[in-house]
Each structure stands twice: as structure tokens, then as C-alpha cells.
Amino acid sequence: MSTGSVKRVGFGHQRRAFSLLELVLNIVILSMLAAIAVPRFSSAAQAAEAKSMAMTLTRVRNAIEHYYAEHSRYPGYNAGTGAPNGEWFVDQLTKYSDASGNVNATLVYPFIYGPYLRAPFPTNPLNDLNTVLVRAAKSGLFTPNVTGWKAVLSTGHFTANNTRAEIDGLGIADGDFDSMEGMVVPSF
């Protein structure tokens, strides 16, 4: 004796299977909920990325100004040659320095200044790089996403080394570098 999709399970209880129509309706409803929820999560992730970028920029810019207050020049100049150097920029902010800008990993005289940031140097959340490309003046050219950050040593300006669209997408205003975007970097 067949009862269709209804099966008798002992003690008078009945169990019914889902029909194909019910399954399709559930899948459609779950798809609609996912379509609403996913953009909200991606907006939250982008907002977190923007906040992380803004906080990192503020922290590094404050460290640069602190270095300037103690050395009367911005970090990034090789103390021996006077040439702009990204590695010196990072070291002068993350290690102890003397009045001339020479660096040392430990606090011993005459290395009594700094460190201004805790090592390692912060990573750019847009391209996951923590290196710095420096130029002595704004006339130097920068290529986006080759390094994590870029700095102009004559002005102390520091920003992310990303395209204008990537930075605008985060809502971070940084118009000083508009004219330098997308240009080829000449070798030193």
C-alpha cells in the first residue's frame, strides 16, 4: 500500500520529505539574503581598510615631525653621503639615531634620539609593502605600487604609494601627489 510522499514512522508520527518546489523556493530566498548581505560586508571591509590607512598615515607623519623637531631635517637622508635613501628613512624612524642622523639598534651614546616608530615599519594595507621610495624634492617621479610608501624629504610629505583611484576609493584626501601618479621612476 503506497501513501505517496508520506511515510509512516512508528507510533503514529508522519514524516514528509521536501518537494522540489520547496527546495527551489528556499534556495531563492537564501540567494536573495546573500545578495543583500555580501555588499554590506565588503563595505565594512573597505571602511576598515580606510581607517587602517588613515591611522597608519597619521602615526608615521607624527613620527616624521618628531624626528624633524629633534634633527632639524626630515628623515631619509643618508648620513654619510646626504643622498635620499628609503632604507635610511625607515632606519631613522625605527632605530636610535644621533644628531647627524646615523643610526644604531641600541640606545648608547651618542644615539640618544628615537626610535619614533616600533619596528617593523608599517605595511601599506592596499599593496602589503612596507618599503619607502624617497625623493629630495617633489619634482621626483613615482611609480604606484612599487613600494608601500612614498616621501618627499624637502617637505616631509608622506603618503601611500598607490594610484589616485585606489586612494580615492578609500576616501583619503591626499592631493599633493596628484601630479606624480603613474610616472616612471628614474634610477638614482
C-alpha positions as CSV (number, residue, x, y, z in Angstrom):
1,M,0.0,0.0,0.0
2,S,1.5,3.3,-1.2
3,T,0.8,6.6,0.5
4,G,2.7,8.9,-1.9
5,S,5.4,11.0,-0.2
6,V,4.1,10.4,3.3
7,K,5.8,7.7,5.2
8,R,4.6,6.1,8.4
9,V,7.3,6.1,11.0
10,G,6.2,4.2,14.2
11,F,3.9,5.4,17.0
12,G,1.5,7.3,14.7
13,H,4.1,10.0,13.6
14,Q,4.3,11.0,10.0
15,R,7.4,12.4,8.3
16,R,7.2,14.2,5.0
17,A,10.0,14.9,2.5
18,F,10.6,18.3,0.9
19,S,9.2,18.7,-2.6
20,L,11.4,20.1,-5.4
21,L,9.4,23.3,-5.3
22,E,10.1,23.9,-1.6
23,L,13.8,23.3,-2.2
24,V,13.9,25.8,-5.1
25,L,12.0,28.4,-3.0
26,N,14.4,28.0,-0.1
27,I,17.4,28.4,-2.4
28,V,15.9,31.6,-4.0
29,I,15.3,33.1,-0.5
30,L,18.8,32.3,0.7
31,S,20.3,33.7,-2.5
32,M,18.3,37.0,-2.0
33,L,19.6,37.3,1.6
34,A,23.1,36.7,0.4
35,A,22.8,39.3,-2.3
36,I,21.8,41.8,0.4
37,A,24.4,40.8,3.0
38,V,27.6,40.4,0.8
39,P,27.8,44.1,-0.3
40,R,27.4,45.2,3.4
41,F,30.3,43.0,4.4
42,S,32.5,44.3,1.6
43,S,31.6,47.9,2.5
44,A,32.6,47.2,6.1
45,A,35.9,45.7,5.0
46,Q,36.6,48.8,2.8
47,A,35.8,51.1,5.7
48,A,38.2,49.1,8.0
49,E,40.9,49.3,5.3
50,A,40.4,53.1,5.0
51,K,40.6,53.5,8.8
52,S,43.7,51.4,8.9
53,M,45.4,53.5,6.2
54,A,44.4,56.8,7.8
55,M,45.7,55.7,11.2
56,T,49.0,54.4,9.8
57,L,49.5,57.7,7.8
58,T,48.8,59.7,11.0
59,R,51.2,57.6,13.1
60,V,54.1,57.8,10.5
61,R,53.5,61.5,9.8
62,N,53.7,62.2,13.6
63,A,56.9,60.2,13.8
64,I,58.4,62.2,10.9
65,E,57.5,65.5,12.6
66,H,59.0,64.3,15.9
67,Y,62.2,63.4,14.0
68,Y,62.3,66.8,12.4
69,A,61.8,68.5,15.8
70,E,64.9,66.7,17.1
71,H,67.2,66.8,14.0
72,S,66.1,70.0,12.1
73,R,65.6,67.9,8.9
74,Y,63.3,65.2,7.7
75,P,64.4,61.5,7.9
76,G,65.6,59.7,4.7
77,Y,69.0,61.3,4.0
78,N,72.0,59.0,4.2
79,A,74.0,60.5,7.0
80,G,77.3,59.7,5.2
81,T,76.5,60.9,1.6
82,G,73.5,63.2,2.1
83,A,71.6,61.3,-0.7
84,P,67.9,60.4,-0.3
85,N,67.5,56.8,0.7
86,G,64.4,54.8,1.6
87,E,66.2,52.4,3.8
88,W,67.7,55.3,5.8
89,F,64.2,56.7,6.1
90,V,62.9,53.5,7.7
91,D,66.0,53.1,9.9
92,Q,66.0,56.7,11.1
93,L,62.4,56.3,12.3
94,T,62.6,52.7,13.7
95,K,66.1,52.8,15.3
96,Y,68.1,55.1,17.6
97,S,69.9,58.0,15.9
98,D,72.5,60.6,16.7
99,A,72.2,64.3,15.9
100,S,73.6,63.7,12.4
101,G,71.1,61.0,11.5
102,N,73.4,58.0,11.9
103,V,71.5,55.0,13.3
104,N,72.1,52.2,15.8
105,A,69.9,49.4,17.0
106,T,70.6,50.0,20.7
107,L,70.5,53.0,23.0
108,V,74.1,54.1,23.5
109,Y,75.7,57.5,23.4
110,P,75.6,59.4,21.0
111,F,72.5,57.5,19.7
112,I,70.0,59.2,22.1
113,Y,67.2,60.1,19.7
114,G,64.2,57.9,18.8
115,P,63.1,55.4,17.8
116,Y,60.0,57.2,16.6
117,L,58.2,54.0,15.4
118,R,58.3,50.5,16.6
119,A,59.9,48.1,14.0
120,P,59.0,46.8,11.6
121,F,57.9,49.8,9.5
122,P,54.2,49.8,8.9
123,T,52.8,48.0,5.9
124,N,50.6,49.7,3.3
125,P,47.2,48.0,3.6
126,L,46.5,48.4,-0.1
127,N,49.6,46.7,-1.5
128,D,51.1,44.9,1.5
129,L,54.5,46.6,1.1
130,N,56.5,48.4,3.8
131,T,59.3,49.9,1.8
132,V,59.6,53.7,1.2
133,L,60.5,55.4,-2.0
134,V,62.0,58.9,-1.2
135,R,62.8,61.9,-3.3
136,A,64.6,65.0,-2.2
137,A,62.0,67.3,-3.8
138,K,58.5,66.9,-5.2
139,S,59.9,67.1,-8.8
140,G,61.0,63.4,-8.5
141,L,58.7,60.9,-10.2
142,F,56.9,58.0,-8.5
143,T,55.5,54.7,-9.9
144,P,52.5,53.5,-7.9
145,N,52.6,50.1,-6.1
146,V,56.4,49.6,-6.5
147,T,56.9,50.4,-2.8
148,G,54.5,50.7,0.1
149,W,55.0,54.4,0.7
150,K,56.5,57.5,-0.8
151,A,58.0,60.5,0.8
152,V,59.3,64.0,-0.3
153,L,62.2,64.9,2.0
154,S,62.2,68.6,1.3
155,T,58.7,69.0,2.7
156,G,58.3,65.9,4.9
157,H,55.3,64.8,2.9
158,F,54.5,61.1,3.3
159,T,51.7,59.1,1.7
160,A,50.8,55.7,0.3
161,N,52.4,54.7,-3.0
162,N,49.1,53.7,-4.7
163,T,47.2,55.0,-7.7
164,R,44.9,58.0,-7.2
165,A,41.9,55.8,-7.8
166,E,42.9,53.3,-5.0
167,I,43.4,56.2,-2.5
168,D,40.2,57.9,-3.6
169,G,38.4,54.6,-3.3
170,L,39.2,54.7,0.4
171,G,38.1,58.3,0.8
172,I,41.5,59.6,1.9
173,A,42.3,63.0,0.6
174,D,45.9,63.4,-0.4
175,G,46.1,65.8,-3.3
176,D,49.8,66.7,-3.0
177,F,50.8,63.7,-5.1
178,D,48.2,64.0,-7.9
179,S,50.8,65.2,-10.4
180,M,53.2,62.4,-9.6
181,E,50.9,59.4,-10.2
182,G,51.7,56.9,-12.8
183,M,55.0,58.3,-13.9
184,V,58.1,56.2,-14.5
185,V,60.7,56.3,-11.7
186,P,64.2,57.3,-13.0
187,S,67.0,55.3,-11.4
188,F,69.1,57.1,-8.8
